Amino acid sequence: MEEEGNTKSGFKRVCVFCGSNSGNREVFSDAALELGNELVKKKINLVYGGGSVGLMGLISQTVYEGGCHVLGVIPRALMPLEISGQTVGEVRIVSDMHERKAEMAQEADAFIALPGGYGTMEELLEMITWSQLGIHKKTVGLLNVDGYYNFLLALFDNGVKEGFIKPGARNIIVSAPTAKELLAKMEQYTPAHEHVAPQESWQMEQLAEYPKSQTENPH
């Protein structure tokens, strides 16, 4: 029998979006370590942005040292900025940010955003949008550490109030203040929103090829 709290999750691989900085307060680093340890307890492998600095470095090291597989996906141009010293696990180098997101999305069963800057928020919002469009049916989680994302969640609520976000689509995002609570809520999540288009009409390979096809066929 497995130890209590070490039950295996329905998720095999979770993609974590997070900052290449650690933030100004220790609570953010603590949250990254906590999430990493929760993934290890549940035997969940990690997909992330490939960096070895900031919160990315903390969570990747924690999951790797815990015996789970780590896949980092990083654009070649960001390697000098986001990799310092030895990386852990498997590192997949891609050509650009669009390919990075498509690869990460394709490899993961679910998504979690830790605190981060513009890049983290952009990745989070794209996965929410892809869920709304019907590109994927994967759970999107937000680790709202010490209220970091309170204003972002309030903005989503205002979008519903003002008629720009449908109430069902507001529920795409699952949020919680701790890693343990968030993973528990994500395990129980069932999509209730309408998809803009059926999933069968979207192909992740097409998304990865989109910028190239636009360059090749500008008209």
C-alpha positions, 0 to 999 in steps of 0.5 A: 500500500502507498503511504497516505498523501502519496496517492497516484494522480489521474494526471501523468504530466503537469505543465507548470508556468512560472517566473524566471525570477523568484520574486521579492518574498520568500513565500513565492519560493516556498510555494514552488517547493511545495508544488514540486513536492506535491507533484512528487508525492502524487508521482506526477511528471513535470513539463516546464519552460526549461530554465534553471533560474528563479521559480523554474529552477526551484520546481524543476530541481525539486521534482527531478530530485524526487524521482519524477521525469522533468521535461524543459522546453526552451527557445534557443534565444532564451537559453543564455537568459534562463539557463544558469549552470546545469539543467535537470532532466530532459531539455528540448530546444525549440525555435520560438515562443509559439513552438514552446507553448504548443510543445508544452501544451501537447506534452501535458495533461493539465496546467498550473500557473505559479506567480510570474510576470507577463510571460507566465500570465500570457501562457496561462491566458493562452491555455484558458483561451485554448480551452474556451475555443475547444483546442484542449479539454485539460484542466487549468489551475492557478496557484494564488500564492498569498493573493498574488493573482487576486486582481487578475481573478477580479478582472475575470469576474468583471469580464463576466459582469460586463458581458465579455466573458461567459459565466461558464468560461469563467469556471475554466480556471481553477484556483487555490492558495496552496498546492495541495488544495489546488491539485485536489480541486483540479482532480475533481474538475469537470469542464462545464463551458461550451466550446467555440469549435469542436476539438476535432477541428483543431490540431496541435500540430497545426498550431505549432506550424501556424507562424511558419505557414503564415510566413510561407503564405503571407497572402 
